[in-house]
Amino acid sequence: SGEFLLVGLIKTGRDVTPYVHLSDGCLDVFLIRNIGVLGLASISLKVATKQHLTDSDIIHIKARSVEIVPASESDSFNVDGEVAPGRSLGVTVMKRAVPVWCS
């Protein structure tokens, strides 16, 4: 719970998120504290050099279910490239609901 500049639910990108495991049955939630645009630029540089993994402004949580509640209706989400309106968004892992093969 808190106010965050960026929330990411991630299951890929091993270079940026080495904690992610496709078969662990969890969402990997990354939260970036509300640090402003300059702080976000600083974190972007840290991601490029893999120094972000120990940054205190980045929180990593494994969860089976997540609810994101925007501060106001004017807030919006980017969901896989699509802009979603500022309503609550719930995501739950349904373990083994769909067969997935990875190579």
GROMACS elastic network, one bead per residue, 0.5 to 0.9 nm:
[ bonds ]
;  ai    aj funct       b0    kb
    2    33     6  0.83070   500
    3    33     6  0.67077   500
    3    34     6  0.61944   500
    3    71     6  0.81847   500
    4     7     6  0.68616   500
    4    31     6  0.64776   500
    4    32     6  0.56752   500
    4    35     6  0.81090   500
    5    31     6  0.77737   500
    5    32     6  0.57381   500
    5    33     6  0.56451   500
    5    35     6  0.68475   500
    5    36     6  0.72366   500
    5    37     6  0.88316   500
    5    40     6  0.83736   500
    6    30     6  0.80209   500
    6    31     6  0.58636   500
    6    32     6  0.51046   500
    6    33     6  0.72127   500
    6    34     6  0.76598   500
    6    40     6  0.89885   500
    7    29     6  0.71014   500
    7    30     6  0.57565   500
    7    32     6  0.64699   500
    7    33     6  0.89546   500
    7    68     6  0.84869   500
    8    28     6  0.79400   500
    8    29     6  0.56566   500
    8    31     6  0.64272   500
    8    32     6  0.86213   500
    9    27     6  0.62584   500
    9    28     6  0.55753   500
    9    30     6  0.64231   500
    9    31     6  0.89112   500
    9    66     6  0.89501   500
   10    13     6  0.79040   500
   10    17     6  0.80562   500
   10    20     6  0.74948   500
   10    27     6  0.66737   500
   10    28     6  0.52804   500
   10    29     6  0.64483   500
   10    30     6  0.75446   500
   11    14     6  0.86900   500
   11    17     6  0.84921   500
   11    20     6  0.58576   500
   11    21     6  0.69809   500
   11    22     6  0.61626   500
   11    26     6  0.87338   500
   11    27     6  0.67933   500
   11    28     6  0.64101   500
   12    15     6  0.89549   500
   12    16     6  0.87321   500
   12    17     6  0.74443   500
   12    20     6  0.67404   500
   12    21     6  0.80474   500
   12    22     6  0.75864   500
   13    16     6  0.56470   500
   13    17     6  0.58640   500
   13    18     6  0.76766   500
   13    20     6  0.80111   500
   14    19     6  0.76190   500
   14    20     6  0.67748   500
   14    21     6  0.86930   500
   15    18     6  0.59907   500
   15    50     6  0.79912   500
   16    47     6  0.66537   500
   16    48     6  0.82795   500
   16    50     6  0.70229   500
   16    52     6  0.85443   500
   16    53     6  0.84454   500
   17    20     6  0.58974   500
   17    28     6  0.87839   500
   17    53     6  0.81685   500
   18    21     6  0.81725   500
   18    53     6  0.89492   500
   19    28     6  0.79387   500
   19    60     6  0.88342   500
   20    24     6  0.83254   500
   20    26     6  0.87857   500
   20    27     6  0.83469   500
   20    28     6  0.63456   500
   20    62     6  0.88651   500
   21    24     6  0.56271   500
   21    25     6  0.83987   500
   21    26     6  0.82462   500
   21    28     6  0.86510   500
   22    25     6  0.73583   500
   22    26     6  0.81567   500
   22    27     6  0.89896   500
   23    26     6  0.79735   500
   23    95     6  0.87303   500
   24    27     6  0.85454   500
   24    95     6  0.88922   500
   25    63     6  0.86191   500
   25    64     6  0.69184   500
   25    93     6  0.65485   500
   25    94     6  0.77614   500
   25    95     6  0.56501   500
   25    96     6  0.83484   500
   26    62     6  0.58408   500
   26    63     6  0.52595   500
   26    65     6  0.80268   500
   26    92     6  0.87692   500
   26    93     6  0.64127   500
   26    95     6  0.85089   500
   27    61     6  0.81750   500
   27    62     6  0.56656   500
   27    63     6  0.52207   500
   27    64     6  0.58678   500
   27    65     6  0.73631   500
   27    66     6  0.81831   500
   27    91     6  0.86903   500
   27    92     6  0.80724   500
   27    93     6  0.68815   500
   28    60     6  0.69711   500
   28    61     6  0.59838   500
   28    63     6  0.65922   500
   28    64     6  0.88512   500
   29    59     6  0.79436   500
   29    60     6  0.56761   500
   29    61     6  0.50872   500
   29    62     6  0.60688   500
   29    63     6  0.71519   500
   29    66     6  0.83440   500
   30    58     6  0.67854   500
   30    59     6  0.56306   500
   30    61     6  0.65514   500
   30    62     6  0.88567   500
   31    57     6  0.80693   500
   31    58     6  0.56539   500
   31    59     6  0.50132   500
   31    60     6  0.65267   500
   31    61     6  0.83146   500
   32    35     6  0.76642   500
   32    40     6  0.82244   500
   32    57     6  0.57007   500
   32    59     6  0.64573   500
   33    36     6  0.86263   500
   33    56     6  0.88721   500
   33    57     6  0.53429   500
   33    58     6  0.65822   500
   33    59     6  0.79570   500
   34    37     6  0.89542   500
   34    39     6  0.86034   500
   34    40     6  0.88302   500
   34    57     6  0.83905   500
   35    38     6  0.75848   500
   35    39     6  0.51663   500
   35    40     6  0.66792   500
   35    57     6  0.76968   500
   36    39     6  0.53545   500
   36    40     6  0.62762   500
   36    41     6  0.88104   500
   37    40     6  0.50240   500
   37    41     6  0.62658   500
   37    42     6  0.87191   500
   38    41     6  0.50381   500
   38    42     6  0.63248   500
   38    43     6  0.87622   500
   39    42     6  0.50097   500
   39    43     6  0.63145   500
   39    44     6  0.86671   500
   40    43     6  0.50306   500
   40    44     6  0.61740   500
   40    45     6  0.87790   500
   41    44     6  0.50063   500
   41    45     6  0.65050   500
   41    46     6  0.87869   500
   42    45     6  0.52823   500
   42    46     6  0.64349   500
   42    47     6  0.88428   500
   43    47     6  0.61425   500
   43    48     6  0.86705   500
   43    51     6  0.85425   500
   43    52     6  0.64725   500
   43    55     6  0.81478   500
   43    57     6  0.85701   500
   43    58     6  0.86691   500
   44    47     6  0.50962   500
   44    48     6  0.64355   500
   44    49     6  0.89373   500
   44    52     6  0.82564   500
   45    48     6  0.51665   500
   45    49     6  0.66070   500
   45    50     6  0.86119   500
   45    51     6  0.83960   500
   45    52     6  0.84630   500
   46    49     6  0.51908   500
   46    50     6  0.57983   500
   46    53     6  0.85346   500
   46    55     6  0.85234   500
   47    51     6  0.60658   500
   47    52     6  0.51425   500
   47    53     6  0.79716   500
   48    51     6  0.77939   500
   48    52     6  0.84323   500
   49    52     6  0.78130   500
   50    53     6  0.65847   500
   51    54     6  0.65435   500
   51    55     6  0.72291   500
   52    55     6  0.50555   500
   52    56     6  0.86685   500
   52    57     6  0.89047   500
   52    58     6  0.74246   500
   53    56     6  0.87542   500
   53    58     6  0.77190   500
   54    57     6  0.88034   500
   54    58     6  0.78295   500
   55    58     6  0.56368   500
   55    59     6  0.82902   500
   56    59     6  0.71277   500
   63    66     6  0.67926   500
   63    92     6  0.86334   500
   63    93     6  0.84945   500
   64    91     6  0.83543   500
   64    92     6  0.58572   500
   64    93     6  0.53545   500
   64    94     6  0.83103   500
   65    90     6  0.73837   500
   65    91     6  0.56615   500
   65    93     6  0.62825   500
   66    89     6  0.81177   500
   66    90     6  0.56823   500
   66    91     6  0.52988   500
   66    92     6  0.64447   500
   67    88     6  0.68300   500
   67    89     6  0.55665   500
   67    91     6  0.64311   500
   67    92     6  0.86973   500
   68    87     6  0.85279   500
   68    88     6  0.55834   500
   68    89     6  0.51109   500
   68    90     6  0.63675   500
   68    91     6  0.85934   500
   69    72     6  0.85230   500
   69    86     6  0.81911   500
   69    87     6  0.67642   500
   69    89     6  0.65680   500
   69    90     6  0.86909   500
   70    73     6  0.68914   500
   70    74     6  0.84641   500
   70    75     6  0.60371   500
   70    76     6  0.75715   500
   70    77     6  0.87125   500
   70    86     6  0.60287   500
   70    87     6  0.64743   500
   70    88     6  0.63768   500
   70    89     6  0.86193   500
   71    74     6  0.83857   500
   71    75     6  0.69397   500
   71    86     6  0.84658   500
   72    75     6  0.56455   500
   72    76     6  0.89083   500
   72    86     6  0.67944   500
   72    87     6  0.82523   500
   73    76     6  0.75884   500
   73    85     6  0.74080   500
   73    87     6  0.63496   500
   74    85     6  0.77331   500
   74    86     6  0.58172   500
   75    85     6  0.71480   500
   75    87     6  0.81331   500
   76    83     6  0.65952   500
   76    84     6  0.56346   500
   76    87     6  0.76900   500
   77    82     6  0.79727   500
   77    83     6  0.55750   500
   77    85     6  0.65414   500
   77    86     6  0.67246   500
   77    87     6  0.87569   500
   77    89     6  0.88110   500
   78    81     6  0.56511   500
   78    82     6  0.53781   500
   78    84     6  0.60906   500
   79    82     6  0.50791   500
   79    83     6  0.61943   500
   79    84     6  0.65506   500
   80    83     6  0.84182   500
   84    87     6  0.80913   500
   85    88     6  0.89042   500
   86    89     6  0.86364   500
   93    97     6  0.87822   500
   94    97     6  0.54943   500
   94    98     6  0.83477   500
   95    98     6  0.80366   500
   96    99     6  0.64707   500
   96   100     6  0.85407   500
